[in-house]
Amino acid sequence: MTPLSHRVLRALDRFNAAHPWDHNAHYHRWILRQLPERFDSALDIGAGSGDVARLLATRANQVKGIDSDPVIISRAQRLTSPATSATFTVADALTGIPAGPYDVITCVATIHHLPFTEALTVFRRCLAPGGTLVIVGLSRAQTAGDYVLGTLASPLNAATGWLKNKGRRAPRPVSMTALTRPAEMSFSDIVREAHDALPGARLRRRLFWRYTLVWHRQ
């Protein structure tokens, strides 16, 4: 990397820090489009501040959000009206899922914190027949295509942050205060393991350093 390119990246990082926005929220409405208009029960794994669970509550009779971080779950509870059908508990995503099964399971920017195949196996077991699993995940860049997509996303990311914050400096959204870690699996490894665990699953690379997985249980 040349000194010029290094300075450009540092300037871009400072700009993005001043105009933050939640990349996961970009996919929230997309998640709803994968789901029925109404369903009985839903589980949001890695619920964070509760944004996805509250969206699911507009369609579901009962939504349970779980996260291993008690601080972020406390924030989700404070942000959620008692009148909604969403409730939140501190629980482990592999061993502490509340009894189901569930018509819908969502998992946004969380599965890279977990052993991937084991997590998919647990999610599959908790999904009701005819139910839908939707994952928005992170992968490690590996191929030329990954790097090209990341390069294309960089200016779009800055422009989106500027527009969402109306050109003003802004604090990070509450949803961005959850614990984070970098992804370790490449997209090709994710596809291979997902197809072994969930035959027929549909996976796609997405903008803003994300991929999506949709699986319907027969």
trRosetta pair geometry for C-beta under 8 A, 3 or more apart (Angstrom, degrees):
i j d omega theta_ij theta_ji phi_ij phi_ji
1 5 5.1 -123 -168 86 85 120
1 6 5.3 103 136 -63 118 90
1 9 7.8 -30 -166 0 140 141
2 5 4.7 90 54 10 83 100
2 6 6.9 -143 94 -7 42 87
3 6 5.6 -57 -147 36 32 115
3 7 6.4 32 155 -20 66 104
4 7 5.8 -56 -153 35 31 109
4 8 6.5 32 150 -20 65 105
5 8 5.4 -50 -147 34 36 115
5 9 6.4 36 154 -19 66 103
6 9 5.9 -54 -150 36 31 109
6 10 6.5 30 152 -18 64 106
7 10 5.7 -54 -147 37 33 111
7 11 6.3 34 154 -20 66 105
8 11 5.8 -56 -149 37 30 111
8 12 6.3 30 152 -20 65 106
9 12 5.5 -52 -146 36 33 112
9 13 6.4 37 153 -22 65 103
10 13 5.6 -50 -148 33 33 113
10 14 6.6 32 152 -18 63 103
11 14 5.7 -54 -151 36 33 111
11 15 6.4 35 150 -21 65 105
12 15 5.5 -52 -148 35 34 114
12 16 6.3 31 155 -17 66 106
12 154 6.7 1 -175 -178 151 111
12 158 6.4 -86 -151 -76 91 132
13 16 5.9 -55 -146 38 30 108
13 17 6.3 31 154 -20 64 107
14 17 5.7 -54 -147 36 31 113
14 18 6.5 27 155 -17 63 108
15 18 5.9 -63 -154 38 30 108
15 19 6.4 -19 163 22 67 109
15 158 5.7 23 116 -136 129 112
15 161 7.6 128 139 87 84 138
16 19 6.4 -79 -137 61 29 78
16 20 6.7 68 162 -92 66 61
16 157 6.6 4 -111 133 121 110
16 158 6.1 -88 -76 -98 85 75
16 161 5.9 153 -132 -11 63 172
17 20 6.6 2 -148 -60 29 98
18 169 4.7 -65 -171 -119 92 88
18 170 7.5 94 162 29 50 59
19 158 7.4 77 73 -157 128 59
19 161 3.7 113 121 144 101 106
19 162 5.3 9 178 -76 163 48
19 164 7.6 129 173 61 94 89
19 165 4.7 -148 -146 33 85 145
19 167 7.9 -34 -107 -132 130 20
19 168 7.8 132 -105 80 89 38
19 169 7.0 -94 -68 -115 65 42
19 170 6.3 65 -126 27 45 100
20 161 6.3 -30 -112 -138 8 118
20 165 7.7 84 47 -57 44 136
20 170 6.4 -127 40 86 78 98
20 171 7.6 -45 41 138 124 27
20 172 4.7 -24 87 -106 162 67
20 173 6.8 -144 114 -2 109 78
20 176 6.3 -107 159 37 134 174
21 25 7.3 -101 166 51 85 123
21 160 6.0 -110 54 125 153 98
21 161 4.8 -155 -1 -104 108 70
21 164 4.7 76 -94 62 138 156
21 165 7.1 -135 -61 -35 101 97
21 173 7.1 51 -140 -15 39 123
22 25 4.0 72 92 -3 112 112
22 26 7.5 -168 105 -18 67 74
22 51 7.9 119 127 0 164 169
22 173 5.0 -61 -41 53 112 144
22 175 4.8 21 -107 86 148 127
22 176 5.6 -142 -93 -55 87 98
23 26 5.7 -36 -169 8 45 119
23 157 7.6 -21 -91 -124 108 106
23 208 4.3 -178 -150 161 115 128
23 209 6.8 -3 175 53 163 93
23 210 6.5 178 147 -40 116 122
24 27 6.2 -67 -171 38 46 102
24 28 7.3 68 138 -51 71 87
24 51 8.0 129 107 70 112 137
24 108 5.1 98 -161 163 125 120
24 109 5.0 -79 -87 -17 130 132
24 136 6.2 132 -140 107 84 140
24 175 7.0 -130 61 152 120 130
24 210 7.6 141 -98 -95 58 141
25 28 5.3 -21 -154 -15 51 120
25 51 6.5 -56 -100 149 94 160
25 173 7.7 -5 -25 85 143 169
25 175 6.7 110 -52 79 111 163
26 30 8.0 15 129 0 62 120
26 160 7.8 -1 -91 -176 124 157
26 207 7.8 -86 134 88 152 101
26 208 5.9 94 40 32 157 161
26 210 8.0 -179 70 12 117 152
27 30 4.7 -58 -159 44 65 121
27 31 6.0 78 141 -33 83 92
27 108 7.2 175 81 -131 120 117
27 136 4.9 137 97 -107 157 150
27 206 7.2 38 -86 160 126 164
27 210 6.6 -131 -39 134 143 163
27 212 7.0 -177 -150 -85 141 117
28 31 5.6 -48 -156 24 33 115
28 32 7.1 31 150 -16 62 99
28 51 6.5 -77 -103 138 143 112
28 52 6.2 -145 -124 -98 97 74
28 55 5.7 174 -180 -48 111 166
29 32 5.6 -47 -155 32 41 113
29 33 6.7 44 148 -23 66 101
30 33 5.6 -54 -155 31 37 114
30 34 7.1 36 150 -22 64 101
30 212 7.4 -87 130 -101 134 153
31 34 6.0 -59 -162 27 36 110
31 35 7.1 21 149 -16 66 114
31 52 6.8 -15 86 -138 167 106
31 55 7.3 89 81 108 120 143
31 106 6.1 46 -164 -126 135 132
31 108 7.5 -53 -75 -76 147 120
31 134 5.3 130 -142 134 88 152
31 136 7.1 -75 -73 -33 111 120
32 35 5.8 -71 -155 36 39 111
32 55 6.2 -106 -66 161 115 119
32 59 7.3 150 -141 -20 98 143
34 132 6.4 173 138 168 97 142
34 134 5.2 128 85 -94 148 132
34 214 5.4 -135 -151 -119 140 132
35 39 6.8 -88 177 -8 107 134
35 56 7.9 -88 166 -121 178 83
35 59 6.7 122 118 101 129 162
35 104 5.7 20 -127 -111 124 139
35 132 5.9 -169 -108 72 72 149
35 134 7.2 -74 -58 -25 98 141
36 39 5.1 112 62 -54 116 100
36 59 7.4 155 93 171 68 131
36 103 7.8 -56 31 155 125 125
36 132 7.8 166 -11 -1 84 136
37 59 6.5 -150 166 -139 36 115
38 59 5.6 -153 -108 -173 43 80
38 60 7.7 148 -162 -89 56 36
39 42 6.6 91 92 -57 119 97
39 59 6.3 37 25 135 80 103
39 60 5.5 -25 77 -104 80 82
39 61 7.8 -120 108 5 45 83
39 103 4.1 -163 177 111 122 145
39 104 5.6 106 91 -20 157 112
40 60 6.7 32 124 -156 15 81
40 61 5.0 -25 -152 30 53 120
40 62 6.8 3 157 28 66 93
40 103 5.4 117 46 -16 79 138
41 60 6.4 88 -122 -168 12 120
41 61 6.8 -43 -67 62 55 90
41 62 4.9 -15 -111 71 76 101
41 63 7.6 162 -161 -83 50 40
41 64 7.8 6 -171 2 94 97
41 100 7.1 160 123 -144 141 82
41 101 7.7 135 81 111 135 50
41 102 4.9 -117 116 -132 103 67
41 103 5.3 124 57 8 68 91
41 104 7.4 -175 101 32 50 74
41 128 7.6 99 61 -19 112 135
42 53 7.7 168 107 -133 115 66
42 56 4.4 -133 102 172 161 138
42 57 8.0 -132 51 -66 130 50
42 59 8.0 71 -33 81 143 94
42 60 4.4 -100 -2 -85 114 165
42 62 7.3 174 27 94 66 55
42 63 4.6 -12 68 -112 102 81
42 64 7.4 -178 93 28 55 62
42 102 5.9 89 -129 -172 22 116
42 103 6.5 -54 -73 64 64 83
42 104 4.1 -16 -114 70 93 105
42 105 7.2 174 -161 -80 64 33
42 106 7.1 15 -179 0 109 100
43 63 7.6 172 -82 -158 26 59
43 64 5.2 -14 -112 67 72 95
43 65 7.8 154 -164 -89 50 33
43 66 7.2 -6 -169 6 95 105
43 97 6.8 35 -164 -157 151 108
43 98 7.4 -170 -113 52 118 94
43 100 6.7 -61 -37 -90 138 120
43 102 4.4 -94 -6 -82 105 168
43 104 7.3 179 28 96 59 60
43 105 4.9 -9 65 -114 99 78
43 106 7.4 -178 92 29 53 63
43 126 6.7 -37 34 140 160 132
44 47 4.6 88 107 -98 110 89
44 50 8.0 112 86 -135 150 50
44 52 4.9 156 -136 99 139 111
44 53 4.3 -122 20 -74 149 87
44 56 6.3 -167 -53 4 115 147
44 63 6.7 25 -8 -179 105 104
44 64 7.3 -169 27 94 70 47
44 65 4.4 -14 65 -110 109 80
44 66 7.4 168 85 24 60 60
44 105 7.9 167 -85 -160 30 50
44 106 4.9 -13 -114 67 74 101
44 107 7.6 162 -164 -79 51 43
44 108 7.7 -17 -163 9 98 100
45 66 6.0 -12 -120 62 55 98
45 93 5.0 83 -167 -130 115 111
45 97 7.5 -33 -98 -102 109 108
45 105 6.6 22 -12 -176 110 96
45 106 7.0 -173 23 90 73 48
45 107 4.3 -14 65 -99 108 93
45 110 5.9 -162 119 91 85 154
45 123 7.2 -91 -11 -98 156 107
46 66 7.7 2 -32 90 27 68
46 67 5.7 75 -140 -108 31 85
46 93 6.6 0 -47 -80 82 136
46 107 5.9 74 27 -152 114 72
46 108 6.5 -150 91 57 113 58
46 109 6.9 -152 133 81 141 62
46 110 2.7 -141 -35 -92 168 150
46 111 7.7 -115 -12 -42 147 52
46 113 7.2 139 -102 34 131 133
47 50 5.6 24 159 -91 107 54
47 52 6.8 -135 -139 56 66 100
47 53 5.2 11 -143 -31 116 127
47 65 3.1 82 -106 -178 156 109
47 66 6.0 125 -11 46 112 25
47 67 4.8 -110 42 -39 79 106
47 72 7.9 167 88 125 74 108
47 73 7.1 72 71 -105 114 79
47 76 5.9 45 124 -109 115 164
47 88 5.9 -148 94 -124 156 105
48 51 7.0 -19 86 16 114 90
48 52 7.8 79 43 13 105 101
48 67 6.1 141 -50 -93 30 149
48 72 5.4 -64 -153 165 46 135
48 76 6.9 129 109 -69 41 119
48 108 7.7 -68 2 79 127 105
48 109 7.9 25 -45 72 138 111
48 175 5.7 59 141 -146 135 74
48 178 4.4 -69 -126 -60 98 147
49 72 6.0 -90 -65 -170 61 91
49 75 5.1 -49 -122 112 85 116
49 76 5.2 175 -167 -79 32 76
49 79 6.1 38 173 21 92 155
49 174 4.6 117 -118 122 159 104
49 175 4.6 -114 32 -89 127 62
49 177 7.4 76 -57 46 121 96
49 178 7.0 -127 -27 -49 82 106
50 53 4.9 -63 -157 48 70 115
50 54 5.5 70 144 -27 92 101
50 65 5.7 133 -115 88 77 177
50 75 7.7 -158 0 107 107 75
50 76 3.3 129 -39 -146 114 99
50 77 7.7 155 -53 -43 147 33
50 79 5.7 171 54 75 131 117
50 80 5.4 -95 158 -56 159 117
50 86 6.6 121 -164 141 110 142
50 88 6.1 -72 -91 -71 114 137
51 54 6.1 -61 -152 35 26 108
51 55 6.7 25 152 -17 63 105
51 175 5.5 -8 -18 -92 133 134
52 55 5.6 -55 -153 36 36 112
52 56 6.3 36 151 -19 68 105
52 65 7.7 139 76 -110 87 117
52 106 5.5 -141 161 111 137 146
52 108 5.6 162 -51 2 152 139
53 56 5.6 -52 -147 37 33 113
53 57 6.4 41 150 -29 63 103
53 63 5.0 148 -165 146 84 129
53 64 7.8 -90 -134 109 124 15
53 65 3.8 -53 -73 -64 153 125
53 76 7.2 53 43 -167 137 128
53 80 7.6 -28 98 -99 116 139
53 86 4.4 117 147 -147 104 134
53 88 7.0 138 81 -78 172 95
54 57 5.4 -46 -150 26 35 119
54 58 7.7 47 150 -28 57 90
54 79 7.9 -81 -52 120 144 102
54 80 6.1 -151 -83 -112 109 96
54 84 6.3 -32 -131 -164 78 164
54 86 5.6 -95 -85 7 52 160
55 58 6.0 -44 -169 13 40 112
56 59 6.3 -76 -168 47 45 95
56 60 5.2 4 155 4 86 127
56 63 4.7 132 100 -111 114 138
56 86 7.1 109 71 -87 94 113
56 104 6.6 -169 -142 97 123 139
56 106 6.8 -150 -66 4 135 137
57 60 6.0 -69 -110 53 34 92
57 63 4.8 -98 -75 11 81 141
57 84 4.6 40 154 -179 156 107
57 85 4.5 170 -145 54 97 85
57 86 4.2 -84 -62 -37 134 101
60 63 5.0 107 80 -59 136 92
60 85 6.1 -151 96 97 80 140
60 103 7.5 176 -122 60 109 119
60 104 6.9 -116 -83 36 131 127
61 85 6.0 -157 164 -150 27 155
62 85 5.4 -118 -101 172 33 112
63 84 7.9 -36 43 147 120 102
63 85 5.4 97 12 110 89 89
63 86 4.2 -26 79 -101 117 75
63 87 7.2 155 88 21 64 59
64 86 7.7 171 -83 -152 18 60
64 87 5.9 -21 -114 68 63 86
64 88 7.7 143 -167 -95 54 33
64 89 7.1 -19 -169 16 99 105
64 98 5.3 -94 174 42 165 138
64 102 7.9 -113 37 -97 106 130
65 73 7.7 172 113 -127 102 87
65 76 6.2 -122 103 164 145 154
65 86 6.1 30 -14 -174 112 104
65 87 7.1 -170 27 92 79 37
65 88 4.4 -26 73 -104 104 82
65 89 7.6 151 83 23 56 58
66 73 8.0 -12 -156 -104 36 125
66 88 7.3 164 -84 -156 33 62
66 89 5.7 -21 -107 71 80 79
66 90 7.3 94 -156 -155 74 12
66 91 4.1 -49 -154 53 125 110
66 93 6.7 155 105 -89 119 67
66 96 6.9 175 -166 104 144 101
66 97 6.7 -142 14 -113 164 59
66 98 7.1 -179 -61 -7 128 94
67 72 5.7 -70 120 86 155 112
67 73 5.0 -171 58 -66 108 97
67 76 7.4 132 12 -8 134 146
67 88 7.4 -9 14 -166 98 105
67 90 6.7 -50 77 -118 63 56
67 91 7.6 78 39 44 22 64
67 178 7.5 -95 -159 -134 144 124
68 90 6.7 69 -143 -166 27 80
68 91 7.1 -80 -84 86 59 29
68 92 5.8 48 -96 -99 107 54
68 93 6.9 -73 -40 -18 106 86
69 72 4.4 43 99 22 120 107
69 73 6.4 163 89 -15 63 88
69 90 7.5 -131 73 -126 22 97
69 178 6.4 156 46 -147 158 83
69 179 5.6 175 -79 -1 142 114
70 73 5.5 -58 -142 41 35 113
70 74 6.2 43 157 -27 67 103
70 90 4.8 -9 -90 -93 78 143
71 74 5.8 -54 -156 30 28 113
71 75 6.9 26 148 -15 61 103
72 75 5.4 -49 -153 34 40 114
72 76 6.5 46 147 -22 67 100
72 177 6.8 174 -100 96 99 90
72 178 4.8 43 -102 -103 155 85
72 179 7.6 -116 -23 -3 136 79
73 76 5.4 -47 -148 33 37 115
73 77 6.5 40 152 -20 65 101
73 88 5.1 178 -160 150 88 119
73 89 7.0 -9 -162 149 142 10
73 90 5.1 -145 23 -72 166 78
74 77 5.8 -52 -151 34 32 112
74 78 6.6 29 152 -17 64 106
75 78 5.7 -56 -148 37 34 109
75 79 6.2 25 157 -15 68 112
75 174 5.9 -169 169 -180 139 123
75 177 7.5 86 -14 72 172 128
76 79 5.9 -64 -145 42 28 106
76 80 6.1 19 160 -19 66 118
76 88 4.6 131 104 -88 126 169
77 80 6.1 -66 -141 36 26 107
77 88 5.2 -130 -67 55 82 124
79 174 7.1 165 -69 100 147 161
80 84 5.8 -94 -176 47 94 133
80 86 5.6 -106 -154 87 141 111
80 88 6.9 143 15 -13 152 118
81 84 5.1 104 69 -13 86 96
89 98 6.9 94 44 -49 143 120
91 96 3.4 -158 -170 120 91 122
91 97 6.6 129 140 -81 137 31
91 98 7.0 -112 -75 -36 171 78
92 95 4.6 9 90 50 129 86
92 96 4.0 105 41 6 73 112
93 96 7.4 -12 -34 50 16 86
93 97 6.9 42 -157 -63 39 95
93 107 7.9 84 -150 -123 136 120
93 110 6.9 155 -82 152 159 126
93 113 8.0 102 21 87 145 109
93 114 5.8 -82 82 -83 133 142
93 119 6.5 9 127 -129 118 104
93 122 7.3 123 144 98 73 148
94 97 7.9 -86 153 -22 4 100
94 114 6.5 159 -52 -147 108 121
94 115 7.7 40 -87 40 144 98
94 118 6.4 13 -126 134 126 112
94 119 6.5 -84 -87 -97 93 68
94 122 5.5 -150 -135 -52 60 165
97 100 7.0 -19 141 -25 114 107
97 122 6.9 151 -9 165 141 114
97 126 5.5 -59 134 -97 154 151
100 126 4.5 101 16 -167 151 82
100 127 7.6 -22 142 -69 156 18
100 128 6.9 -136 155 -51 111 85
101 126 5.8 160 -130 176 72 45
101 127 6.0 33 -169 136 113 11
101 128 3.8 143 114 -70 123 73
101 129 7.9 75 98 -3 160 57
101 131 6.9 -135 150 -28 115 153
102 105 5.3 104 88 -63 132 85
102 126 5.9 18 16 145 102 92
102 127 6.2 -54 66 -114 79 47
102 128 6.1 -150 74 -13 23 96
102 131 6.3 102 102 -144 59 151
103 128 5.3 -28 -84 41 50 129
103 130 7.5 -25 -138 98 81 89
103 131 4.8 -160 -157 -113 35 97
103 132 7.4 16 152 23 64 77
104 131 6.3 -154 -66 -164 34 95
104 132 5.4 -7 -114 64 74 89
104 133 7.9 159 -161 -85 48 34
104 134 7.4 -7 -167 9 93 104
105 123 5.4 171 123 -160 155 98
105 126 6.3 96 -79 96 144 109
105 127 5.5 -93 -2 -87 125 95
105 131 7.1 57 -3 152 89 126
105 132 7.6 -166 33 97 63 49
105 133 4.9 -11 67 -113 102 76
105 134 7.5 173 90 28 54 62
106 133 7.8 167 -83 -160 34 49
106 134 5.0 -14 -111 69 78 96
106 135 7.6 164 -160 -83 50 40
107 110 5.1 -107 -175 56 86 115
107 111 5.3 70 139 -49 131 100
107 119 7.8 130 -157 161 167 124
107 123 6.9 -72 -28 -101 140 142
107 133 7.7 -1 8 -172 106 91
107 134 7.5 172 28 92 64 53
107 135 4.8 -13 68 -113 99 82
107 136 7.6 -172 95 34 55 58
107 137 7.7 15 112 -70 97 91
108 135 7.5 179 -80 -158 41 45
108 136 4.5 15 -127 52 76 108
109 112 7.6 -41 -166 25 47 106
109 136 6.3 -20 -36 102 68 93
109 137 6.9 154 -91 -122 36 36
109 138 6.2 51 -129 -25 73 105
109 210 7.8 -63 -77 -114 89 106
110 113 5.7 -54 -173 24 55 115
110 114 7.1 31 142 -9 78 112
110 137 7.9 -83 46 -106 48 78
111 114 5.5 -67 -156 43 49 109
111 116 6.3 68 159 -120 104 72
111 119 5.4 166 -142 113 92 156
111 120 7.9 49 -149 -58 134 77
111 135 5.8 3 -15 -153 143 128
111 137 5.2 -46 50 -106 113 120
112 116 7.7 5 -104 -82 45 97
112 137 6.0 130 -36 -165 97 98
112 138 5.0 -54 -16 61 153 94
112 139 7.7 -160 -88 -81 128 40
112 181 7.0 -157 116 84 101 95
112 182 7.9 -88 145 134 137 31
112 183 4.4 -72 -144 -111 151 81
112 184 6.9 151 -167 19 99 73
112 185 6.9 -144 -122 25 91 99
113 179 8.0 82 -108 104 142 107
113 181 6.1 113 -98 39 82 124
114 118 7.1 -127 157 76 100 97
114 119 4.1 85 119 -66 136 135
115 118 4.2 32 97 30 113 120
115 119 6.2 161 78 -23 57 89
116 119 5.9 -64 -152 33 23 110
116 120 6.6 18 158 -15 63 105
116 185 6.1 29 -49 -40 150 159
116 190 6.9 -123 -157 -117 152 73
116 193 5.6 69 114 113 126 151
116 194 8.0 -73 162 -64 115 75
117 120 5.7 -52 -148 36 35 110
117 121 6.4 37 153 -22 65 105
117 193 5.0 -106 -74 -175 98 118
117 196 7.2 -20 -124 83 118 117
117 197 5.4 -177 -145 -62 77 134
118 121 5.7 -55 -151 34 32 114
118 122 6.6 31 152 -17 65 104
119 122 5.8 -55 -151 36 33 110
119 123 6.3 32 153 -18 67 106
120 123 5.6 -54 -145 38 33 111
120 124 6.2 37 155 -23 66 105
120 193 7.5 160 10 137 148 96
120 194 6.5 -175 -103 -119 157 64
120 197 4.1 78 110 128 135 153
120 198 5.9 -109 -179 -30 124 109
121 124 5.8 -51 -147 34 29 113
121 125 6.5 29 154 -19 62 106
121 197 5.9 -104 -63 -148 72 118
122 125 5.8 -58 -151 35 31 112
122 126 6.5 19 155 -13 66 111
123 126 5.9 -66 -149 41 31 105
123 127 6.4 36 153 -33 67 108
123 133 5.6 90 150 -127 123 137
124 127 5.8 -55 -149 22 31 115
124 133 7.3 -52 -84 -44 58 153
124 197 6.8 -155 -29 161 141 94
124 198 6.3 -162 -82 -90 122 93
124 215 7.8 -45 -97 114 91 144
124 217 6.9 141 -151 -92 74 119
127 131 4.2 -158 -179 83 90 134
127 132 7.7 -166 -153 43 125 14
127 133 5.7 -68 -86 -55 146 102
127 217 4.8 152 118 -20 123 145
128 131 4.2 109 57 -41 72 124
128 217 7.2 163 90 71 36 137
129 217 5.9 -118 -126 119 36 109
129 218 7.0 -27 -153 117 84 35
130 216 7.4 -18 -160 -178 34 94
130 217 6.5 -40 10 82 15 83
130 218 7.5 27 -71 -156 49 21
131 216 7.4 179 93 -151 35 58
131 217 5.1 14 54 35 78 115
132 214 7.0 -18 -168 -164 99 87
132 215 7.3 155 -155 82 53 46
132 216 5.4 -22 -101 -101 74 72
132 217 7.7 -141 -71 11 29 78
133 198 7.3 -103 61 -127 142 150
133 213 7.4 -22 117 117 98 98
133 214 7.2 157 85 -154 62 39
133 215 4.6 -5 56 59 107 95
133 216 7.9 -161 22 -74 72 28
133 217 7.4 75 -14 -32 101 96
134 212 7.4 -21 -167 -166 82 97
134 213 7.3 159 -155 85 37 61
134 214 5.5 0 -107 -106 74 76
135 212 6.8 153 85 -158 61 49
135 213 4.1 4 53 52 108 105
135 214 7.8 -155 27 -66 69 39
136 206 7.8 -41 -143 35 91 154
136 210 5.6 -8 -177 -170 92 126
136 211 7.6 166 -155 81 49 40
136 212 5.6 -20 -102 -102 67 76
137 183 7.5 103 160 -109 90 133
137 190 7.1 178 97 -145 146 150
137 210 6.8 135 73 -158 33 72
137 211 5.4 -24 67 61 87 87
137 212 7.6 156 20 -93 75 27
137 213 6.8 20 3 -1 118 109
138 182 7.7 -125 131 -166 138 44
138 183 4.0 -153 118 -51 97 129
138 209 6.2 14 -132 144 91 93
138 210 6.4 -55 -88 -108 58 56
138 211 7.6 144 -107 17 13 83
139 146 7.6 -107 102 -126 111 127
139 183 5.2 -143 -132 142 12 154
139 185 6.0 -68 -135 95 79 76
139 186 5.9 59 175 -166 109 26
139 187 4.3 82 145 -66 168 72
139 190 5.7 -93 -102 -14 122 142
139 205 7.9 -81 39 -112 137 85
139 211 5.5 32 -12 -7 120 127
140 182 7.3 65 -94 156 93 99
140 183 4.9 -153 -50 104 70 94
140 184 5.9 -6 -39 -169 132 14
140 185 6.2 163 10 77 102 23
140 186 5.2 -65 69 -80 90 57
141 146 4.0 165 -144 138 75 126
141 147 5.6 95 -179 -71 130 67
141 150 5.8 -28 -93 -31 141 145
141 186 7.8 -3 140 -124 7 83
142 146 5.7 81 40 13 51 155
142 186 3.9 0 -16 -124 145 128
142 187 7.1 -150 29 22 111 79
142 188 6.9 -89 71 14 143 108
143 146 4.8 111 55 -1 71 99
143 147 7.4 -141 99 0 44 84
143 186 7.6 100 -19 -169 85 125
143 187 7.7 -71 12 45 113 111
143 188 7.3 94 -34 -30 123 119
144 147 5.9 -59 -152 39 36 107
144 148 6.2 37 151 -21 69 106
145 148 5.6 -53 -143 36 32 112
145 149 6.2 31 158 -18 66 106
145 205 7.4 169 136 12 114 174
146 149 6.0 -59 -151 37 27 108
146 150 6.4 26 152 -17 63 109
146 186 7.7 -89 -63 -152 157 92
146 187 6.6 178 -88 4 116 124
146 205 7.4 -135 -101 -132 68 142
147 150 5.5 -53 -146 38 33 113
147 151 6.3 37 153 -22 65 104
148 151 5.7 -54 -148 35 31 112
148 152 6.4 30 153 -17 64 105
149 152 5.7 -53 -148 37 32 111
149 153 6.3 33 153 -23 64 108
149 205 6.1 -95 -97 152 174 131
149 207 6.9 -139 -178 -104 98 53
150 153 5.6 -56 -147 34 32 113
150 154 6.9 48 153 -40 63 93
150 209 6.4 50 -110 -82 91 87
151 154 6.0 -38 -157 5 34 116
152 155 7.6 -65 -173 35 36 92
152 156 6.8 21 146 -4 68 120
152 207 7.4 -87 102 -121 104 98
153 156 5.5 -73 -152 51 41 111
153 157 5.5 50 153 -34 78 106
153 207 5.1 157 -102 -164 107 81
153 208 5.3 174 -157 -72 131 40
153 209 6.5 -176 103 -31 166 73
154 157 5.7 -52 -147 28 25 114
154 158 6.8 21 157 -13 60 103
155 158 5.7 -53 -149 37 37 109
155 159 6.1 35 154 -17 69 107
156 159 5.7 -56 -143 41 32 110
156 160 6.0 33 157 -22 66 108
156 207 6.7 -42 90 -173 151 133
156 208 7.6 -103 99 -66 114 86
157 160 5.9 -55 -145 35 26 110
157 161 6.4 26 156 -18 62 107
157 208 6.2 130 -89 -110 101 87
158 161 5.8 -57 -150 37 30 112
158 162 6.4 31 153 -20 64 106
159 162 5.6 -54 -150 35 32 113
159 163 6.3 26 155 -15 66 108
160 163 5.8 -58 -145 40 31 107
160 164 6.0 26 160 -17 67 110
161 164 6.0 -55 -137 39 26 107
161 165 6.1 2 168 4 62 115
162 165 6.5 -77 -148 51 20 93
162 167 5.8 27 -173 -90 83 56
163 166 7.3 24 -174 -76 32 38
165 168 5.3 -127 153 59 94 70
165 169 7.4 -1 161 -143 141 5
165 170 4.4 -134 -132 -10 125 135
172 176 4.3 -110 175 81 112 127
172 177 6.4 134 108 -61 123 78
173 176 5.0 94 62 2 77 102
173 177 8.0 -131 103 -16 49 84
174 177 5.8 -47 -163 12 45 117
175 178 7.0 -25 -179 -8 46 108
185 189 4.7 -126 -167 85 95 124
185 190 5.2 112 130 -59 126 88
185 193 7.9 -65 -155 20 147 138
186 189 4.8 95 57 8 79 102
186 190 7.0 -140 97 -6 42 88
187 190 5.4 -54 -148 36 36 116
187 191 6.3 38 154 -22 68 102
187 203 7.8 164 -171 150 92 127
187 205 6.0 -1 -135 -83 159 99
187 211 5.8 146 -121 -68 106 151
188 191 5.7 -49 -147 33 32 112
188 192 6.5 32 154 -18 63 105
189 192 5.8 -55 -148 36 32 111
189 193 6.3 21 159 -9 67 109
190 193 6.3 -63 -144 43 26 101
190 194 5.8 26 159 -21 65 114
190 203 6.9 169 119 -155 104 155
190 211 6.7 125 99 76 155 156
190 213 7.9 -123 158 -63 113 128
191 194 5.8 -59 -141 38 24 111
191 195 6.3 21 163 -17 63 109
191 203 5.3 -154 -105 69 84 151
192 195 6.3 -62 -151 35 24 105
192 196 6.7 23 153 -18 61 107
193 196 5.6 -54 -151 35 35 113
193 197 6.3 20 157 -8 69 111
194 197 6.0 -66 -144 46 30 100
194 198 5.6 -35 178 42 71 105
194 201 5.0 -99 153 79 107 151
194 203 6.0 102 79 -53 157 137
194 213 5.9 -127 -145 -128 150 138
194 215 8.0 -151 180 -58 103 130
195 198 7.0 -72 -111 68 21 64
195 199 6.5 53 -173 -108 63 48
195 201 6.2 -136 -89 44 54 102
196 199 8.0 0 -148 -65 11 72
197 201 8.0 17 78 -18 79 142
198 201 4.0 62 106 -46 114 123
198 213 7.7 92 70 174 150 122
198 215 4.4 -48 175 -119 136 156
200 215 6.7 111 93 -137 83 84
200 216 7.5 -67 120 50 125 78
201 213 5.6 -1 176 -167 119 98
201 214 7.0 160 -160 77 70 39
201 215 4.1 -35 -105 -82 87 106
202 213 7.1 153 79 -153 50 47
202 214 4.8 -12 58 57 102 92
202 215 7.4 177 18 -73 67 55
203 211 6.1 18 -174 165 94 117
203 212 6.8 174 -145 88 51 51
203 213 4.9 -10 -97 -98 84 78
204 211 6.4 178 88 -159 42 77
204 212 5.3 -2 53 52 89 93
205 211 5.3 -46 -108 -104 42 92
206 210 4.4 -31 73 86 116 89
206 211 5.7 163 10 -106 90 30
206 212 5.7 68 -36 -16 131 96
207 210 7.2 6 80 40 37 94
